[in-house]
Each structure stands twice: as C-alpha cells, then as structure tokens.
Amino acid sequence: MFFKTLAGIAFIGLAAGGALAETKLDMTNEYEPNSIHGQGDQFFADKVAELSGNDVIITLHLGGALGFKSKDNLDAVADGVVPIADTLGGVLAGSDPIFLVSSLPFMAANVEEARELYLAAKPAYAAFFEKNGQILLYASPWPPSGLWAQKPVDTPSALSGLKMRTYDANGTRTLIEAGASPIQLSWADVVPQLATGGIEGVLTSAEGGVNAKFWEHLSHFTEINYALPLNFVHMNRDAFDDLDEAGRTAILEAAAAADARNWEALGARVEGNYASLKENGVVIAEEISPELQAHLGAAASAVIAEWRKKTGEAGEAILSSYGAKIGRNF
C-alpha cells in the first residue's frame, strides 16, 4: 500500500454527499512557473481536474518549492514522499544511460526528429520507471540547446578553456572534447554560479535564458542546435493504482493531452524566446562557422560512440528504429 504522507495524498470525505471523496496529489518540478515545463505541468494538472470532475486535484509545486531538485525526484517518487515529479532526463542517466539518448549531440536536427527519437526510446523509458515502482506519464522537450556566454562563441578558439555549465554527461563530455572547461550543474545552481563568476557560460536553450533572465549576466546566445533534451513526468505506481478507474483514466488522458500540447507548442515557443532575448539586448548568432561546426561534430562523434558502447543492444535498437523513421543510418 502506498505510503501516504502530508506531501503525498489526502482523502477528504464529503459527508453531506455520502461516499464521495476528493484525492489530492502533490507534484514537484524544479523549473520556473513561466518555463515550458512549468506551464505544461499546469496544463496537465488543470486537465486532470477537468476530466475527473474535480475528484482528483494535483497541486503543482514549481521552482523546487518542496526542496527537491531533479536529481532527487526518482527516489522521492519511489519512496512515496511525493507522488508525481517532473524530472530532467539527464540526471536519470546514472541509473540508465538510455536517458542520454535525447541529448546525444546533433542526433535530432529539428522538433519532428526529436519527437521520433522520443517515440523510439519510449518503451525503454517506460520499462525503467516500472522497474522503479513508477509509471511514465509523459515527456516534454526543451527547445534546442545553444551556447550562452559573455562573448560570441563562433570559433573553436572561443570555446577553449571556457567554464561552461552543462546539464548532463553528454554535454560535459562533448565540451571537454571541444576544448572547453565544463561542469554539470542543477538548474537551481546556475544563476548563483553566474553571479559569482563560478561559470562563464551555459549550455542550454534560449528558453532557459529567458526563464532565468540570463541577460543580467550574459550577452550572447549562439544557436548550434546541439540537442532537444527531455523532461519526464513520472508517478508512483501505488499512488496511481490507489485511484479508482475514473481517476486513473483522467490521469492518463490528461497526460496524453499534455504530451501533445507540449510538443506542438515548441515552435512558437522558440519564436517568443528569441523576441524576448532581442528586447533585452541579447545578441543572437543563428549561424556558426563551418570550422566550429566541424569541430563540434568531431567532439560529438566521440560522445555518440561512447554512448553506443554503454547501451549495447538496447541503444542500437533505439537508433535503428529512429533511423528507419527519419531515413538515416546510424
């Protein structure tokens, strides 16, 4: 039986109406309310309430308000401390390197390809969460990652020795290969490190820069279309099973709606982010030199080869399925 805590599930009897009950579920996310993931999760929570007739209420705690970072979420949900979490995929790679596939450098050239890569890997993701006493509800993409810095990053030499924040092992390894000095940090630690000079740049999307007002610290964003990494929304299996059939149906239907909504919103989101950056004086480089492109491509090759070695047959199956969908061989 799922361990119900104050931060978990509460049942409130409605005596006047007989046996009716309201189920309350907490959900944690370390990203800001205005982020693509914060807004997507709010859509999900609202949809659950709508579809369940307010019998299931999800209280969303954004900005890490419950004290959890993405690296804490897998254990927190497994232990029933919080029933639902939104987690950056890269932090799950320590448990299974499959979660690095969405951030393999230059593997997906656009939103459509990123979606196909997700669908190819989805059975492996779902199996991982089931093994850990959870279910995968949906995944949400980040807009394409680029390079934030206080100067243009348009040549290999501009990367040399640059102290860059990365969000997972793939980014760290790629930037090491490219000659930078990367460090992997949780999102909550990025702005404090920028403010104190602990880092000089950030590998993330224009979206991330808008959410955290990077223009207060950095002046340039270089679009390299590095990757479109994923966040995963996962739920404690016992908490899900404790719901009645109508509640479970509401959760799954809302999750499917949130999944579709988040992918469809990505294109317009990028346009809006670029407009915000320009309004705040950020210089956006939408093209990079062939020299830098070749330099990053060489760095990426080593990272992809290392991932394939780690994941073996499971990784090859994903790349084979993905390649067949987009007409490429890997």
BALOBA-1460 file (C-alpha; in Angstrom, 3 decimals):
// residues 330
<rec num="1" residu="m" x="0.000" y="0.000" z="0.000"/>
<rec num="2" residu="f" x="1.328" y="3.396" z="-0.978"/>
<rec num="3" residu="f" x="2.749" y="5.316" z="1.977"/>
<rec num="4" residu="k" x="0.608" y="8.430" z="2.249"/>
<rec num="5" residu="t" x="2.352" y="11.472" z="3.657"/>
<rec num="6" residu="l" x="1.392" y="15.083" z="4.110"/>
<rec num="7" residu="a" x="3.264" y="15.776" z="0.872"/>
<rec num="8" residu="g" x="1.537" y="12.863" z="-0.835"/>
<rec num="9" residu="i" x="-2.155" y="12.019" z="-0.970"/>
<rec num="10" residu="a" x="-5.014" y="13.223" z="1.188"/>
<rec num="11" residu="f" x="-8.579" y="11.954" z="1.070"/>
<rec num="12" residu="i" x="-11.290" y="14.343" z="2.201"/>
<rec num="13" residu="g" x="-14.695" y="12.825" z="2.843"/>
<rec num="14" residu="l" x="-17.749" y="14.802" z="1.828"/>
<rec num="15" residu="a" x="-20.210" y="13.694" z="4.446"/>
<rec num="16" residu="a" x="-23.197" y="15.600" z="3.075"/>
<rec num="17" residu="g" x="-22.955" y="13.799" z="-0.243"/>
<rec num="18" residu="g" x="-22.321" y="10.345" z="1.112"/>
<rec num="19" residu="a" x="-19.288" y="8.383" z="-0.095"/>
<rec num="20" residu="l" x="-17.786" y="10.943" z="-2.475"/>
<rec num="21" residu="a" x="-14.105" y="11.753" z="-1.902"/>
<rec num="22" residu="e" x="-11.525" y="14.106" z="-3.298"/>
<rec num="23" residu="t" x="-7.993" y="12.855" z="-3.958"/>
<rec num="24" residu="k" x="-5.155" y="15.357" z="-3.670"/>
<rec num="25" residu="l" x="-1.756" y="14.699" z="-5.231"/>
<rec num="26" residu="d" x="1.364" y="16.833" z="-4.951"/>
<rec num="27" residu="m" x="3.672" y="17.283" z="-7.946"/>
<rec num="28" residu="t" x="7.215" y="18.710" z="-7.878"/>
<rec num="29" residu="n" x="9.210" y="20.488" z="-10.594"/>
<rec num="30" residu="e" x="12.428" y="22.496" z="-10.055"/>
<rec num="31" residu="y" x="11.773" y="24.804" z="-13.015"/>
<rec num="32" residu="e" x="10.032" y="28.175" z="-13.012"/>
<rec num="33" residu="p" x="6.279" y="28.742" z="-13.492"/>
<rec num="34" residu="n" x="6.906" y="30.577" z="-16.781"/>
<rec num="35" residu="s" x="9.055" y="27.756" z="-18.202"/>
<rec num="36" residu="i" x="7.755" y="25.469" z="-20.930"/>
<rec num="37" residu="h" x="7.704" y="22.630" z="-18.403"/>
<rec num="38" residu="g" x="6.064" y="24.641" z="-15.649"/>
<rec num="39" residu="q" x="3.281" y="25.698" z="-17.999"/>
<rec num="40" residu="g" x="2.955" y="22.190" z="-19.416"/>
<rec num="41" residu="d" x="2.593" y="20.721" z="-15.944"/>
<rec num="42" residu="q" x="-0.044" y="23.303" z="-15.037"/>
<rec num="43" residu="f" x="-1.955" y="22.304" z="-18.168"/>
<rec num="44" residu="f" x="-1.730" y="18.672" z="-17.033"/>
<rec num="45" residu="a" x="-2.944" y="19.471" z="-13.514"/>
<rec num="46" residu="d" x="-5.856" y="21.544" z="-14.841"/>
<rec num="47" residu="k" x="-6.786" y="18.803" z="-17.301"/>
<rec num="48" residu="v" x="-6.836" y="16.157" z="-14.578"/>
<rec num="49" residu="a" x="-9.224" y="18.287" z="-12.534"/>
<rec num="50" residu="e" x="-11.431" y="18.840" z="-15.577"/>
<rec num="51" residu="l" x="-11.562" y="15.201" z="-16.664"/>
<rec num="52" residu="s" x="-12.125" y="13.877" z="-13.149"/>
<rec num="53" residu="g" x="-14.822" y="16.414" z="-12.298"/>
<rec num="54" residu="n" x="-12.503" y="17.745" z="-9.570"/>
<rec num="55" residu="d" x="-12.331" y="14.336" z="-7.911"/>
<rec num="56" residu="v" x="-8.549" y="14.302" z="-8.446"/>
<rec num="57" residu="i" x="-6.682" y="17.520" z="-7.660"/>
<rec num="58" residu="i" x="-2.978" y="17.938" z="-8.427"/>
<rec num="59" residu="t" x="-1.154" y="20.665" z="-6.524"/>
<rec num="60" residu="l" x="1.858" y="21.768" z="-8.539"/>
<rec num="61" residu="h" x="4.968" y="22.943" z="-6.664"/>
<rec num="62" residu="l" x="7.259" y="24.796" z="-9.089"/>
<rec num="63" residu="g" x="10.701" y="26.302" z="-8.685"/>
<rec num="64" residu="g" x="11.735" y="23.445" z="-6.379"/>
<rec num="65" residu="a" x="9.326" y="24.696" z="-3.725"/>
<rec num="66" residu="l" x="9.248" y="21.300" z="-1.985"/>
<rec num="67" residu="g" x="13.035" y="21.248" z="-1.774"/>
<rec num="68" residu="f" x="13.576" y="18.642" z="-4.485"/>
<rec num="69" residu="k" x="15.915" y="19.050" z="-7.456"/>
<rec num="70" residu="s" x="15.638" y="16.792" z="-10.487"/>
<rec num="71" residu="k" x="18.374" y="14.537" z="-9.095"/>
<rec num="72" residu="d" x="16.194" y="13.856" z="-6.025"/>
<rec num="73" residu="n" x="12.971" y="13.035" z="-7.837"/>
<rec num="74" residu="l" x="13.395" y="9.376" z="-8.748"/>
<rec num="75" residu="d" x="13.928" y="8.324" z="-5.128"/>
<rec num="76" residu="a" x="11.341" y="10.770" z="-3.791"/>
<rec num="77" residu="v" x="8.633" y="9.331" z="-6.040"/>
<rec num="78" residu="a" x="9.743" y="5.722" z="-5.481"/>
<rec num="79" residu="d" x="9.608" y="6.224" z="-1.700"/>
<rec num="80" residu="g" x="6.203" y="7.922" z="-1.830"/>
<rec num="81" residu="v" x="7.477" y="11.213" z="-0.427"/>
<rec num="82" residu="v" x="5.839" y="12.957" z="-3.378"/>
<rec num="83" residu="p" x="3.600" y="11.054" z="-5.818"/>
<rec num="84" residu="i" x="4.392" y="12.896" z="-9.089"/>
<rec num="85" residu="a" x="7.539" y="14.631" z="-10.352"/>
<rec num="86" residu="d" x="8.844" y="16.377" z="-13.460"/>
<rec num="87" residu="t" x="12.500" y="15.408" z="-13.921"/>
<rec num="88" residu="l" x="15.264" y="16.410" z="-16.331"/>
<rec num="89" residu="g" x="16.171" y="13.237" z="-18.199"/>
<rec num="90" residu="g" x="19.927" y="13.662" z="-17.990"/>
<rec num="91" residu="v" x="20.002" y="13.196" z="-14.213"/>
<rec num="92" residu="l" x="18.471" y="9.722" z="-14.635"/>
<rec num="93" residu="a" x="21.414" y="8.587" z="-16.751"/>
<rec num="94" residu="g" x="23.303" y="7.459" z="-13.651"/>
<rec num="95" residu="s" x="20.660" y="4.769" z="-13.299"/>
<rec num="96" residu="d" x="20.295" y="4.036" z="-17.021"/>
<rec num="97" residu="p" x="22.309" y="5.627" z="-19.871"/>
<rec num="98" residu="i" x="19.269" y="5.247" z="-22.143"/>
<rec num="99" residu="f" x="18.173" y="8.609" z="-20.724"/>
<rec num="100" residu="l" x="21.044" y="10.310" z="-22.535"/>
<rec num="101" residu="v" x="19.710" y="9.451" z="-25.985"/>
<rec num="102" residu="s" x="17.628" y="12.635" z="-26.312"/>
<rec num="103" residu="s" x="20.709" y="14.768" z="-25.613"/>
<rec num="104" residu="l" x="23.127" y="12.974" z="-27.929"/>
<rec num="105" residu="p" x="24.745" y="15.900" z="-29.758"/>
<rec num="106" residu="f" x="23.281" y="16.703" z="-33.186"/>
<rec num="107" residu="m" x="21.277" y="13.468" z="-33.249"/>
<rec num="108" residu="a" x="17.974" y="15.292" z="-33.917"/>
<rec num="109" residu="a" x="18.023" y="18.238" z="-36.312"/>
<rec num="110" residu="n" x="14.538" y="19.584" z="-35.543"/>
<rec num="111" residu="v" x="11.403" y="19.112" z="-33.441"/>
<rec num="112" residu="e" x="9.992" y="16.411" z="-35.711"/>
<rec num="113" residu="e" x="13.144" y="14.316" z="-35.438"/>
<rec num="114" residu="a" x="13.327" y="14.853" z="-31.674"/>
<rec num="115" residu="r" x="9.760" y="13.553" z="-31.398"/>
<rec num="116" residu="e" x="10.622" y="10.421" z="-33.405"/>
<rec num="117" residu="l" x="13.680" y="9.824" z="-31.223"/>
<rec num="118" residu="y" x="11.484" y="10.042" z="-28.121"/>
<rec num="119" residu="l" x="8.940" y="7.583" z="-29.545"/>
<rec num="120" residu="a" x="11.720" y="5.137" z="-30.471"/>
<rec num="121" residu="a" x="13.045" y="5.210" z="-26.903"/>
<rec num="122" residu="k" x="9.686" y="5.439" z="-25.104"/>
<rec num="123" residu="p" x="9.306" y="1.682" z="-24.396"/>
<rec num="124" residu="a" x="12.735" y="1.668" z="-22.711"/>
<rec num="125" residu="y" x="11.834" y="4.747" z="-20.666"/>
<rec num="126" residu="a" x="8.527" y="3.203" z="-19.554"/>
<rec num="127" residu="a" x="10.221" y="-0.066" z="-18.585"/>
<rec num="128" residu="f" x="12.757" y="1.807" z="-16.454"/>
<rec num="129" residu="f" x="10.066" y="3.619" z="-14.464"/>
<rec num="130" residu="e" x="8.068" y="0.402" z="-13.991"/>
<rec num="131" residu="k" x="11.199" y="-1.278" z="-12.622"/>
<rec num="132" residu="n" x="11.430" y="1.553" z="-10.103"/>
<rec num="133" residu="g" x="7.814" y="1.320" z="-8.944"/>
<rec num="134" residu="q" x="6.580" y="4.174" z="-11.112"/>
<rec num="135" residu="i" x="4.805" y="4.898" z="-14.389"/>
<rec num="136" residu="l" x="5.817" y="7.270" z="-17.151"/>
<rec num="137" residu="l" x="3.054" y="9.774" z="-17.762"/>
<rec num="138" residu="y" x="4.569" y="11.986" z="-20.463"/>
<rec num="139" residu="a" x="7.764" y="13.655" z="-21.636"/>
<rec num="140" residu="s" x="8.312" y="17.277" z="-22.609"/>
<rec num="141" residu="p" x="11.052" y="18.624" z="-24.885"/>
<rec num="142" residu="w" x="13.290" y="21.579" z="-24.313"/>
<rec num="143" residu="p" x="13.895" y="23.901" z="-27.267"/>
<rec num="144" residu="p" x="17.269" y="23.374" z="-28.987"/>
<rec num="145" residu="s" x="20.303" y="23.892" z="-26.760"/>
<rec num="146" residu="g" x="22.829" y="26.576" z="-27.644"/>
<rec num="147" residu="l" x="25.814" y="28.310" z="-26.086"/>
<rec num="148" residu="w" x="25.364" y="31.275" z="-23.742"/>
<rec num="149" residu="a" x="28.392" y="33.438" z="-22.982"/>
<rec num="150" residu="q" x="29.637" y="36.984" z="-22.463"/>
<rec num="151" residu="k" x="31.202" y="36.910" z="-25.916"/>
<rec num="152" residu="p" x="30.492" y="35.377" z="-29.333"/>
<rec num="153" residu="v" x="31.253" y="31.647" z="-29.379"/>
<rec num="154" residu="d" x="31.796" y="31.402" z="-33.122"/>
<rec num="155" residu="t" x="35.176" y="29.666" z="-33.443"/>
<rec num="156" residu="p" x="36.872" y="26.679" z="-31.789"/>
<rec num="157" residu="s" x="39.266" y="29.035" z="-30.030"/>
<rec num="158" residu="a" x="36.327" y="30.885" z="-28.430"/>
<rec num="159" residu="l" x="35.437" y="27.638" z="-26.646"/>
<rec num="160" residu="s" x="38.953" y="26.963" z="-25.418"/>
<rec num="161" residu="g" x="39.015" y="26.872" z="-21.608"/>
<rec num="162" residu="l" x="35.535" y="28.427" z="-21.310"/>
<rec num="163" residu="k" x="33.896" y="27.485" z="-17.986"/>
<rec num="164" residu="m" x="30.517" y="26.230" z="-19.216"/>
<rec num="165" residu="r" x="27.613" y="24.764" z="-17.290"/>
<rec num="166" residu="t" x="26.179" y="21.574" z="-18.791"/>
<rec num="167" residu="y" x="23.008" y="19.698" z="-17.879"/>
<rec num="168" residu="d" x="24.164" y="16.110" z="-18.318"/>
<rec num="169" residu="a" x="27.083" y="13.794" z="-19.016"/>
<rec num="170" residu="n" x="26.710" y="14.116" z="-22.793"/>
<rec num="171" residu="g" x="27.168" y="17.875" z="-22.692"/>
<rec num="172" residu="t" x="30.082" y="17.610" z="-20.294"/>
<rec num="173" residu="r" x="31.883" y="15.076" z="-22.461"/>
<rec num="174" residu="t" x="31.183" y="16.962" z="-25.709"/>
<rec num="175" residu="l" x="32.520" y="20.243" z="-24.372"/>
<rec num="176" residu="i" x="35.604" y="18.555" z="-22.933"/>
<rec num="177" residu="e" x="36.269" y="17.096" z="-26.384"/>
<rec num="178" residu="a" x="35.719" y="20.575" z="-27.865"/>
<rec num="179" residu="g" x="38.296" y="22.149" z="-25.526"/>
<rec num="180" residu="a" x="36.032" y="23.922" z="-23.016"/>
<rec num="181" residu="s" x="36.036" y="23.502" z="-19.218"/>
<rec num="182" residu="p" x="32.513" y="22.246" z="-18.456"/>
<rec num="183" residu="i" x="30.824" y="21.489" z="-15.157"/>
<rec num="184" residu="q" x="27.458" y="19.756" z="-14.707"/>
<rec num="185" residu="l" x="25.084" y="21.758" z="-12.501"/>
<rec num="186" residu="s" x="21.446" y="21.543" z="-11.446"/>
<rec num="187" residu="w" x="19.308" y="24.326" z="-12.827"/>
<rec num="188" residu="a" x="18.843" y="25.892" z="-9.400"/>
<rec num="189" residu="d" x="22.606" y="26.419" z="-9.126"/>
<rec num="190" residu="v" x="23.151" y="28.127" z="-12.499"/>
<rec num="191" residu="v" x="22.309" y="31.764" z="-11.740"/>
<rec num="192" residu="p" x="24.213" y="31.798" z="-8.409"/>
<rec num="193" residu="q" x="27.278" y="30.457" z="-10.226"/>
<rec num="194" residu="l" x="26.927" y="33.080" z="-12.961"/>
<rec num="195" residu="a" x="26.577" y="35.821" z="-10.366"/>
<rec num="196" residu="t" x="29.751" y="34.786" z="-8.540"/>
<rec num="197" residu="g" x="31.816" y="34.047" z="-11.640"/>
<rec num="198" residu="g" x="31.926" y="30.320" z="-10.975"/>
<rec num="199" residu="i" x="30.927" y="29.764" z="-14.607"/>
<rec num="200" residu="e" x="31.337" y="31.936" z="-17.703"/>
<rec num="201" residu="g" x="28.743" y="30.348" z="-19.931"/>
<rec num="202" residu="v" x="25.854" y="27.898" z="-20.102"/>
<rec num="203" residu="l" x="24.825" y="25.117" z="-22.455"/>
<rec num="204" residu="t" x="21.047" y="25.468" z="-22.560"/>
<rec num="205" residu="s" x="18.244" y="26.775" z="-24.729"/>
<rec num="206" residu="a" x="17.044" y="30.296" z="-25.397"/>
<rec num="207" residu="e" x="14.085" y="29.194" z="-23.250"/>
<rec num="208" residu="g" x="16.332" y="28.627" z="-20.245"/>
<rec num="209" residu="g" x="17.906" y="32.038" z="-20.727"/>
<rec num="210" residu="v" x="14.540" y="33.777" z="-20.806"/>
<rec num="211" residu="n" x="13.269" y="31.956" z="-17.710"/>
<rec num="212" residu="a" x="16.359" y="32.885" z="-15.682"/>
<rec num="213" residu="k" x="16.951" y="36.339" z="-17.221"/>
<rec num="214" residu="f" x="20.425" y="35.450" z="-18.398"/>
<rec num="215" residu="w" x="20.801" y="38.901" z="-19.936"/>
<rec num="216" residu="e" x="21.619" y="40.137" z="-16.455"/>
<rec num="217" residu="h" x="24.858" y="38.130" z="-16.688"/>
<rec num="218" residu="l" x="25.467" y="37.087" z="-20.324"/>
<rec num="219" residu="s" x="25.175" y="38.965" z="-23.589"/>
<rec num="220" residu="h" x="25.410" y="36.384" z="-26.377"/>
<rec num="221" residu="f" x="23.454" y="33.281" z="-27.415"/>
<rec num="222" residu="t" x="24.878" y="31.110" z="-30.194"/>
<rec num="223" residu="e" x="22.424" y="28.786" z="-31.884"/>
<rec num="224" residu="i" x="24.097" y="25.432" z="-32.554"/>
<rec num="225" residu="n" x="21.030" y="23.130" z="-32.381"/>
<rec num="226" residu="y" x="23.020" y="20.869" z="-30.097"/>
<rec num="227" residu="a" x="20.077" y="18.771" z="-28.843"/>
<rec num="228" residu="l" x="16.461" y="18.881" z="-27.685"/>
<rec num="229" residu="p" x="16.673" y="17.131" z="-24.291"/>
<rec num="230" residu="l" x="13.621" y="15.849" z="-22.442"/>
<rec num="231" residu="n" x="11.959" y="16.187" z="-19.069"/>
<rec num="232" residu="f" x="9.952" y="13.210" z="-17.815"/>
<rec num="233" residu="v" x="6.799" y="13.281" z="-15.703"/>
<rec num="234" residu="h" x="6.526" y="10.119" z="-13.617"/>
<rec num="235" residu="m" x="4.146" y="8.907" z="-10.910"/>
<rec num="236" residu="n" x="4.389" y="6.451" z="-8.035"/>
<rec num="237" residu="r" x="2.772" y="3.193" z="-9.211"/>
<rec num="238" residu="d" x="0.962" y="2.531" z="-5.917"/>
<rec num="239" residu="a" x="-0.434" y="6.062" z="-5.869"/>
<rec num="240" residu="f" x="-1.756" y="5.541" z="-9.382"/>
<rec num="241" residu="d" x="-3.232" y="2.133" z="-8.540"/>
<rec num="242" residu="d" x="-4.916" y="3.541" z="-5.425"/>
<rec num="243" residu="l" x="-7.093" y="5.752" z="-7.630"/>
<rec num="244" residu="d" x="-10.432" y="4.435" z="-8.829"/>
<rec num="245" residu="e" x="-10.853" y="3.641" z="-12.521"/>
<rec num="246" residu="a" x="-12.218" y="7.094" z="-13.332"/>
<rec num="247" residu="g" x="-9.256" y="8.746" z="-11.613"/>
<rec num="248" residu="r" x="-6.720" y="6.589" z="-13.425"/>
<rec num="249" residu="t" x="-8.410" y="7.329" z="-16.738"/>
<rec num="250" residu="a" x="-8.332" y="11.069" z="-16.022"/>
<rec num="251" residu="i" x="-4.595" y="10.918" z="-15.235"/>
<rec num="252" residu="l" x="-3.739" y="9.009" z="-18.422"/>
<rec num="253" residu="e" x="-5.933" y="11.102" z="-20.711"/>
<rec num="254" residu="a" x="-4.576" y="14.341" z="-19.238"/>
<rec num="255" residu="a" x="-1.026" y="13.039" z="-19.660"/>
<rec num="256" residu="a" x="-1.641" y="12.268" z="-23.340"/>
<rec num="257" residu="a" x="-3.105" y="15.748" z="-23.846"/>
<rec num="258" residu="a" x="-0.146" y="17.389" z="-22.087"/>
<rec num="259" residu="d" x="2.313" y="15.378" z="-24.167"/>
<rec num="260" residu="a" x="0.706" y="16.503" z="-27.431"/>
<rec num="261" residu="r" x="0.344" y="20.099" z="-26.257"/>
<rec num="262" residu="n" x="3.989" y="20.438" z="-25.204"/>
<rec num="263" residu="w" x="5.399" y="19.143" z="-28.492"/>
<rec num="264" residu="e" x="3.043" y="21.285" z="-30.569"/>
<rec num="265" residu="a" x="3.919" y="24.413" z="-28.586"/>
<rec num="266" residu="l" x="7.657" y="24.174" z="-29.199"/>
<rec num="267" residu="g" x="7.916" y="26.092" z="-32.484"/>
<rec num="268" residu="a" x="6.015" y="29.137" z="-31.279"/>
<rec num="269" residu="r" x="7.920" y="28.980" z="-28.014"/>
<rec num="270" residu="v" x="11.263" y="29.385" z="-29.780"/>
<rec num="271" residu="e" x="9.994" y="32.422" z="-31.702"/>
<rec num="272" residu="g" x="8.743" y="34.017" z="-28.496"/>
<rec num="273" residu="n" x="12.021" y="33.324" z="-26.701"/>
<rec num="274" residu="y" x="14.056" y="34.967" z="-29.441"/>
<rec num="275" residu="a" x="11.812" y="38.018" z="-29.333"/>
<rec num="276" residu="s" x="12.334" y="38.307" z="-25.565"/>
<rec num="277" residu="l" x="16.108" y="37.995" z="-25.916"/>
<rec num="278" residu="k" x="16.247" y="40.722" z="-28.555"/>
<rec num="279" residu="e" x="14.106" y="43.012" z="-26.407"/>
<rec num="280" residu="n" x="16.655" y="42.607" z="-23.631"/>
<rec num="281" residu="g" x="19.691" y="43.256" z="-25.779"/>
<rec num="282" residu="v" x="20.971" y="39.707" z="-26.189"/>
<rec num="283" residu="v" x="22.989" y="39.173" z="-29.378"/>
<rec num="284" residu="i" x="21.754" y="36.028" z="-31.138"/>
<rec num="285" residu="a" x="24.035" y="34.229" z="-33.588"/>
<rec num="286" residu="e" x="21.830" y="31.989" z="-35.726"/>
<rec num="287" residu="e" x="24.710" y="30.619" z="-37.818"/>
<rec num="288" residu="i" x="28.125" y="29.278" z="-36.890"/>
<rec num="289" residu="s" x="31.236" y="28.946" z="-38.977"/>
<rec num="290" residu="p" x="31.947" y="25.717" z="-40.873"/>
<rec num="291" residu="e" x="35.115" y="25.459" z="-38.779"/>
<rec num="292" residu="l" x="33.180" y="25.442" z="-35.494"/>
<rec num="293" residu="q" x="30.544" y="23.120" z="-36.917"/>
<rec num="294" residu="a" x="33.215" y="20.586" z="-37.920"/>
<rec num="295" residu="h" x="34.941" y="20.982" z="-34.548"/>
<rec num="296" residu="l" x="31.726" y="20.283" z="-32.628"/>
<rec num="297" residu="g" x="30.847" y="17.416" z="-34.955"/>
<rec num="298" residu="a" x="34.155" y="15.718" z="-34.212"/>
<rec num="299" residu="a" x="33.574" y="16.143" z="-30.481"/>
<rec num="300" residu="a" x="30.063" y="14.728" z="-30.854"/>
<rec num="301" residu="s" x="31.273" y="11.606" z="-32.656"/>
<rec num="302" residu="a" x="33.298" y="10.502" z="-29.655"/>
<rec num="303" residu="v" x="30.329" y="11.030" z="-27.307"/>
<rec num="304" residu="i" x="27.903" y="9.097" z="-29.511"/>
<rec num="305" residu="a" x="30.351" y="6.205" z="-29.867"/>
<rec num="306" residu="e" x="30.793" y="6.068" z="-26.082"/>
<rec num="307" residu="w" x="27.003" y="6.030" z="-25.533"/>
<rec num="308" residu="r" x="26.538" y="3.212" z="-28.032"/>
<rec num="309" residu="k" x="29.162" y="1.159" z="-26.226"/>
<rec num="310" residu="k" x="27.469" y="1.707" z="-22.850"/>
<rec num="311" residu="t" x="23.942" y="0.891" z="-24.015"/>
<rec num="312" residu="g" x="24.779" y="-2.038" z="-26.298"/>
<rec num="313" residu="e" x="21.839" y="-3.804" z="-27.950"/>
<rec num="314" residu="a" x="19.259" y="-1.575" z="-26.249"/>
<rec num="315" residu="g" x="20.845" y="1.568" z="-27.656"/>
<rec num="316" residu="e" x="21.286" y="0.054" z="-31.111"/>
<rec num="317" residu="a" x="17.603" y="-0.933" z="-31.197"/>
<rec num="318" residu="i" x="16.569" y="2.649" z="-30.463"/>
<rec num="319" residu="l" x="18.869" y="4.135" z="-33.102"/>
<rec num="320" residu="s" x="17.745" y="1.544" z="-35.662"/>
<rec num="321" residu="s" x="14.062" y="2.323" z="-35.061"/>
<rec num="322" residu="y" x="14.718" y="6.057" z="-35.099"/>
<rec num="323" residu="g" x="16.820" y="5.888" z="-38.241"/>
<rec num="324" residu="a" x="14.116" y="3.946" z="-40.088"/>
<rec num="325" residu="k" x="11.572" y="6.671" z="-39.225"/>
<rec num="326" residu="i" x="13.676" y="9.590" z="-40.441"/>
<rec num="327" residu="g" x="15.505" y="7.873" z="-43.300"/>
<rec num="328" residu="r" x="19.011" y="7.913" z="-41.850"/>
<rec num="329" residu="n" x="21.506" y="5.237" z="-40.878"/>
<rec num="330" residu="f" x="23.397" y="5.380" z="-37.592"/>
